[in-house]
Amino acid sequence: MSVDDSTALLAWYDRHARTLPWRAAPGASPPEPYRVWLSEVMLQQTTVAAVKPYFALFTSRWPTVETLAEADEGEVMAAWAGLGYYARARNLIACARAVARDHGGRFPDSEEGLLGLPGVGRYTAAAVAAIAFGRRAVVVDANVERVVARRFAVAESLPGCRPQLRELTDSITPNQRAGDFAQAMMDLGATICTPRGPACGVCPLLDRCAAAKAGMAEAYPVKAAKKARPTRIGTAFWVERDGHVLLCRRPDKGMLGGMRALPSGPWTAQDPGLAEAPIRANWRPLGRVGHIFTHFALDLAVVAADAPDRAADGEWWPIARLDEAGLPTLFAKAAALAQKAAQTGELMRL
């Protein structure tokens, strides 16, 4: 079974592999481990299209793990802004520093060694071990889960079936070309075995796929009913003075940790109003912005005021250069709302 699956899939990959900036061509020498690790961290819960420009930026500014380890943390967090899931950026810095400090700038070449690095979990360790070092490793991301769930028509729903999906992936992972096989599975899930409308007719595993044979490919993987996502409410404060806006650095732990942001009060089930406002002022409402996090939706009111001086705690940032501040998407939306209000005169009329 494993030989049939892997042989068919690798033959398909040799002809149809995606060309990506962090990859080597099928059958070629493995890519540099730093590039593999960086791309895998960026790709977690993020699309390839979104990652490409960030990967180019990071590898241009910090071409090696040593240069990333020496980088200013604020600059790295700012460069990450907009990519989301900001704990990944903090882990990225911690891991780079550990590799530089404890491993002489070289990534461990085994899953076990990689798992000892900060922020490196089971998936990333397996992916780097297989792709960068050619180790046989069982690499399972969301694309692979979907391919395997359909290939074997796994009846149990996610997330409970994940141990079974891992075992089944193990059963078809070859001893040779494990890195190419892992990337072939990812490519298959991304381009053919897609969540909706899978192109079963051109799939290299069609003759072996239990779900396709039953005409039920889209029924897999079976997913448990989603829980309702709660909504939280908050307020963002646009404080302006002499062409500058007040920014703060969010606490390292918690949502958007370590990022520059507009001052913001608590995010709670009930409207917090002006709680934790950075200054006492006559606040003017500008509107609201929304953002979806993994576990909740946020409804954020944006209010504005002019500061009498620059005594407030924080960083006064030139509004004309606000795009250089590295604001996360939520606060970039709030800032855009405030700037639009200023341009149209709404801020002065409110």
C-alpha positions in Angstrom: 0.0 0.0 0.0 2.7 2.5 1.0 4.8 1.8 -2.0 1.8 2.2 -4.4 0.7 5.5 -2.8 4.1 7.1 -2.5 5.3 6.0 -5.9 2.2 7.4 -7.6 2.3 10.6 -5.7 6.0 11.2 -6.1 5.7 10.6 -9.9 2.9 13.2 -10.0 5.0 15.6 -7.8 8.0 15.3 -10.2 5.7 16.7 -13.0 3.5 19.1 -11.1 5.3 20.5 -8.0 4.6 24.1 -7.2 7.5 26.5 -7.6 7.8 28.2 -4.2 10.7 30.5 -3.0 11.5 28.3 0.0 11.6 25.0 -1.9 14.1 23.0 -3.9 13.0 21.3 -7.1 11.8 17.7 -6.8 14.8 15.3 -6.3 17.3 18.2 -5.8 19.4 18.8 -2.7 17.4 19.9 0.3 16.9 23.7 0.8 18.7 25.6 3.6 17.1 24.6 6.9 16.6 28.3 7.9 14.4 28.9 4.9 12.4 25.8 5.5 11.8 26.6 9.1 11.0 30.2 8.4 8.5 29.3 5.7 6.8 26.6 7.9 6.3 29.0 10.8 4.9 31.6 8.4 2.6 29.1 6.7 0.8 27.9 9.8 -2.8 29.0 9.4 -1.8 31.3 6.6 -2.0 30.9 2.8 0.9 30.6 0.4 -0.1 33.8 -1.4 -0.1 35.8 1.9 3.3 34.4 3.0 5.3 35.0 -0.2 5.9 38.8 0.3 6.7 38.3 4.0 9.1 35.5 3.3 10.9 37.7 0.7 11.1 40.6 3.2 12.4 38.5 6.1 15.0 36.7 4.0 16.2 40.0 2.5 16.5 41.8 5.9 17.6 38.7 7.9 19.1 36.2 5.4 20.4 33.8 8.1 19.2 32.5 11.4 22.1 34.4 13.1 21.0 37.8 11.6 17.5 37.1 12.7 18.7 36.2 16.2 20.5 39.6 16.4 17.6 41.6 15.2 15.7 44.1 17.3 12.5 42.4 18.5 10.4 45.4 17.8 11.6 45.5 14.2 10.8 41.8 13.7 7.3 42.2 15.2 6.7 45.2 12.9 7.8 43.3 9.9 5.4 40.5 10.8 2.4 42.9 11.1 -0.5 41.8 9.0 0.5 38.2 8.9 -1.5 37.4 12.0 -1.1 34.9 14.9 1.6 37.0 16.5 2.7 34.4 19.0 4.4 32.9 16.0 6.6 36.0 15.6 7.6 35.9 19.2 8.4 32.2 19.0 10.4 32.9 15.8 12.7 35.3 17.6 13.1 33.0 20.6 13.9 30.0 18.3 16.4 31.9 16.2 18.2 33.1 19.3 18.3 29.5 20.7 19.7 28.1 17.5 22.4 30.9 17.4 23.2 30.6 21.1 22.9 26.9 21.8 23.6 25.2 18.4 26.2 27.4 16.7 23.7 28.7 14.2 22.8 25.3 12.9 19.4 23.7 13.3 19.3 20.3 14.8 18.9 17.7 12.1 16.4 15.4 13.8 12.8 15.7 15.0 13.8 15.1 18.6 16.4 17.9 18.4 14.1 20.3 16.6 11.4 19.7 19.2 13.7 21.1 21.8 13.7 24.5 20.2 11.3 27.3 21.5 8.0 27.4 19.6 8.7 24.3 17.5 5.9 21.8 17.7 5.3 18.3 16.3 4.3 19.5 12.8 7.2 22.0 12.3 9.8 19.6 13.7 8.6 16.9 11.3 8.4 19.2 8.3 11.9 20.6 8.8 13.4 17.2 9.5 11.9 15.8 6.3 12.3 18.7 3.9 15.6 20.2 5.1 17.4 17.1 6.3 15.8 14.2 4.3 14.7 12.4 7.5 11.7 10.1 7.4 9.1 12.0 9.3 5.3 12.0 9.4 4.2 15.5 8.3 0.5 16.2 8.8 -1.0 19.6 8.2 -4.6 20.5 7.2 -4.0 19.6 3.6 -2.6 16.2 4.5 -5.4 15.6 6.9 -7.9 16.1 4.1 -6.1 13.9 1.6 -5.7 11.1 4.1 -9.3 11.3 5.4 -10.5 11.0 1.9 -8.0 8.3 0.8 -9.2 6.1 3.7 -12.7 7.4 4.1 -12.1 8.0 7.8 -15.6 8.1 9.4 -14.6 9.7 12.8 -14.8 13.5 12.9 -12.1 16.0 13.4 -10.4 16.8 15.7 -10.9 13.4 17.4 -9.6 11.4 14.4 -6.2 13.2 14.3 -4.3 10.3 15.9 -5.8 7.9 13.3 -5.0 10.3 10.5 -1.4 10.5 11.7 -1.1 6.7 11.8 -2.5 6.4 8.3 -0.1 9.1 7.0 2.7 7.1 8.6 1.5 4.0 6.8 2.0 5.6 3.4 5.1 7.7 4.1 8.1 6.3 2.2 11.6 5.8 3.7 13.2 7.6 0.7 12.3 11.2 -0.5 10.3 11.8 2.7 10.6 15.6 2.2 9.3 15.5 -1.4 6.5 13.2 -0.3 5.5 15.6 2.4 5.4 18.5 0.0 3.6 16.4 -2.6 0.9 15.7 -0.1 0.6 19.4 0.7 0.5 20.3 -3.0 -2.1 17.6 -3.7 -4.3 19.0 -0.9 -3.8 22.6 -2.1 -4.4 22.1 -5.8 -6.4 19.0 -6.4 -7.9 17.5 -3.2 -9.3 20.9 -2.2 -12.0 21.4 0.4 -14.7 22.1 -2.1 -14.9 20.8 -5.7 -11.9 18.4 -5.6 -10.6 17.5 -9.0 -10.7 13.8 -8.4 -10.5 13.0 -12.1 -6.8 14.1 -12.3 -5.7 12.9 -8.8 -2.8 10.5 -8.8 -4.5 8.6 -5.9 -7.9 8.3 -7.6 -7.7 4.5 -8.0 -6.9 4.1 -4.3 -9.2 6.7 -2.8 -12.1 5.2 -0.9 -14.0 8.5 -0.7 -13.7 9.1 -4.4 -14.8 5.6 -5.3 -17.9 6.2 -3.2 -18.6 9.5 -4.9 -18.3 11.2 -1.5 -15.0 13.1 -1.6 -16.5 16.3 -0.2 -18.0 14.5 2.7 -14.5 14.0 4.2 -12.9 14.9 6.5 -15.9 14.7 8.8 -16.0 17.8 11.0 -17.7 18.2 14.3 -20.3 20.9 14.6 -18.7 24.3 15.2 -19.3 26.1 18.5 -20.7 29.6 18.2 -17.9 32.2 18.3 -18.6 34.8 21.1 -18.3 38.5 20.5 -16.3 40.9 22.6 -16.5 44.7 22.6 -13.7 47.2 23.0 -12.6 50.8 22.4 -9.5 52.0 20.5 -8.3 55.6 21.3 -6.9 57.8 18.5 -4.9 60.5 20.4 -3.4 63.2 18.1 -0.9 65.9 18.7 1.1 68.0 16.2 0.8 65.5 13.4 1.6 62.6 15.7 -0.6 59.8 17.1 -0.1 58.1 20.4 0.9 54.4 20.1 1.6 51.9 22.8 3.3 48.5 22.9 0.9 45.7 23.9 2.0 43.4 26.7 4.2 40.5 25.6 1.7 38.0 26.8 -1.9 38.0 25.5 -3.5 39.0 22.2 -1.2 40.7 19.7 1.5 40.6 22.3 4.5 42.8 21.8 2.9 44.7 18.9 2.6 48.4 18.5 -1.0 49.4 18.6 -3.4 52.3 19.4 -4.2 52.4 23.1 -7.1 50.2 23.8 -9.3 49.4 26.8 -10.4 45.9 27.9 -12.1 43.6 25.4 -15.2 42.3 27.3 -18.7 40.9 26.8 -20.2 44.2 27.8 -19.3 47.6 26.2 -16.4 49.0 28.3 -16.9 52.5 27.1 -13.9 54.8 27.8 -12.4 52.4 30.4 -8.6 52.7 30.5 -8.5 55.8 28.2 -4.9 57.1 27.9 -5.9 60.7 28.7 -8.9 62.6 30.1 -10.5 64.2 27.1 -13.7 65.0 25.2 -13.7 61.8 23.1 -15.4 62.0 19.7 -16.8 58.8 18.1 -15.5 57.9 14.7 -17.1 54.6 14.0 -16.5 50.9 14.6 -14.3 48.2 13.1 -14.5 44.4 13.4 -12.0 41.6 13.5 -12.3 37.9 13.8 -9.8 36.1 16.0 -9.6 32.3 16.4 -11.8 32.1 19.4 -13.9 35.3 19.3 -15.1 38.2 17.2 -14.2 41.7 18.3 -16.4 44.8 17.8 -14.1 47.8 18.4 -15.3 51.4 18.7 -12.8 54.0 17.6 -12.8 57.4 19.4 -10.6 60.4 18.9 -9.3 63.3 20.9 -6.5 66.0 20.7 -3.9 65.8 23.4 -3.0 69.0 25.2 0.6 67.8 25.4 2.7 64.7 25.0 2.7 63.7 28.6 0.7 60.5 28.0 2.6 57.2 28.3 3.5 55.7 24.9 5.2 56.5 21.6 4.3 59.5 19.5 4.4 58.4 15.9 4.3 60.6 12.8 0.9 60.1 11.2 2.4 60.6 7.8 4.6 57.5 8.4 2.0 55.4 10.2 2.4 52.6 7.6 5.9 52.1 9.0 4.7 51.4 12.5 3.9 47.8 11.8 0.4 47.9 13.3 -1.5 44.6 13.4 -4.5 44.4 11.0 -7.1 45.2 13.7 -5.4 48.5 14.6 -4.5 49.3 11.0 -8.2 49.2 10.4 -8.9 51.5 13.3 -6.2 53.9 12.2 -7.5 53.9 8.6 -10.9 54.9 9.9 -9.5 57.8 11.9 -7.4 59.0 9.0 -10.4 58.9 6.7 -12.5 60.8 9.2 -9.7 63.5 9.3 -9.5 63.7 5.5 -13.3 64.1 5.1 -13.7 66.5 8.0 -15.9 64.1 9.9 -13.5 64.1 12.9 -13.9 67.9 13.3 -17.7 67.9 13.0 -18.3 65.2 15.5 
